[in-house]
């Protein structure tokens, strides 16, 4: 389960930032793309495990799901895909291999304790 190593990296990064700023973290906000290869539920569970015994124990991992968005070269606009199984423009049916969004695995914010 590679989600545990990802969760440990998230905790390490958040902990380093908390120490640098001399603050306590209440939540870590993350964008997670549908094509990231990470299972959201496994990451949420792993985050709790990774936080045990650290200053982040009791903090939350807030995950924003990022859908798959591709660029259609025929329509000349970004299109959202309904499924990761079919990389074709939902309007014109053209194959659309150019992924704009959906691969994200990015910490976007740290929520501080009051």
C-alpha positions in Angstrom: 0.0 0.0 0.0 1.9 3.0 -1.3 -0.6 5.3 0.3 1.1 4.9 3.6 4.4 6.2 2.3 2.6 9.1 0.6 0.8 9.9 3.9 4.1 9.8 5.8 5.6 12.2 3.3 2.6 14.5 3.7 3.0 14.4 7.5 6.7 15.1 7.2 6.2 18.1 5.0 3.4 19.5 7.2 5.4 18.9 10.3 8.5 20.7 8.9 6.4 23.7 7.9 4.7 23.7 11.4 8.1 23.7 13.1 9.4 26.4 10.8 6.5 28.7 11.5 6.1 27.6 15.1 2.4 26.7 14.7 0.2 23.7 15.2 -1.7 22.1 12.3 -5.4 21.3 12.5 -5.8 20.1 8.9 -3.8 19.5 5.7 -5.7 20.3 2.5 -4.8 18.2 -0.5 -5.9 18.1 -4.2 -6.2 14.5 -5.4 -6.6 13.8 -9.1 -8.5 10.8 -10.4 -5.4 9.7 -12.4 -3.0 10.1 -9.5 -2.9 6.4 -8.8 -3.8 7.0 -5.1 -6.9 5.5 -3.5 -8.5 8.3 -1.4 -9.9 6.0 1.3 -6.6 4.3 1.8 -4.8 7.7 1.9 -7.2 9.0 4.6 -6.7 5.9 6.7 -2.9 6.0 6.2 -2.8 9.6 7.2 -4.3 8.8 10.6 -1.7 6.0 11.0 1.2 8.3 9.9 0.1 11.0 12.4 0.2 8.7 15.4 2.8 9.9 17.9 3.6 13.1 16.0 2.6 16.7 16.6 0.0 16.2 13.8 -1.8 13.6 15.8 -5.5 14.5 15.7 -5.2 16.6 12.6 -7.4 16.0 9.6 -6.6 15.4 5.9 -9.1 17.3 3.8 -9.1 15.9 0.2 -10.5 17.8 -2.8 -11.2 15.4 -5.6 -9.9 16.6 -9.0 -11.8 15.2 -12.0 -10.1 14.3 -15.3 -10.1 17.2 -17.7 -8.6 16.9 -21.2 -8.1 19.3 -24.1 -10.1 18.4 -27.3 -8.1 19.4 -30.4 -11.3 19.4 -32.5 -13.6 21.5 -30.2 -10.6 23.6 -29.1 -11.8 23.6 -25.5 -11.1 21.7 -22.3 -13.6 18.9 -21.6 -14.3 16.9 -18.4 -14.3 13.1 -18.8 -17.0 11.0 -17.1 -14.7 8.0 -16.9 -11.0 7.3 -16.9 -11.6 4.3 -19.2 -12.5 6.4 -22.3 -10.3 9.3 -23.3 -12.6 10.8 -25.9 -14.3 14.1 -26.1 -17.7 13.7 -24.6 -19.2 16.1 -27.2 -17.5 15.2 -30.6 -16.0 11.7 -29.7 -12.4 12.6 -30.8 -9.7 10.9 -28.9 -8.2 13.3 -26.4 -4.8 12.2 -24.9 -3.9 15.7 -23.7 -4.6 15.7 -19.9 -5.0 19.1 -18.3 -6.2 18.0 -14.8 -6.6 14.8 -13.0 -3.0 13.8 -12.1 -2.7 16.1 -9.1 -1.4 15.1 -5.7 -0.7 18.5 -4.2 -0.8 20.0 -0.7 -2.7 23.2 -1.2 -3.1 24.6 2.4 -2.4 24.0 6.0 -5.1 24.9 8.5 -3.7 26.2 11.8 -5.1 25.5 15.3 -6.4 28.6 17.1 
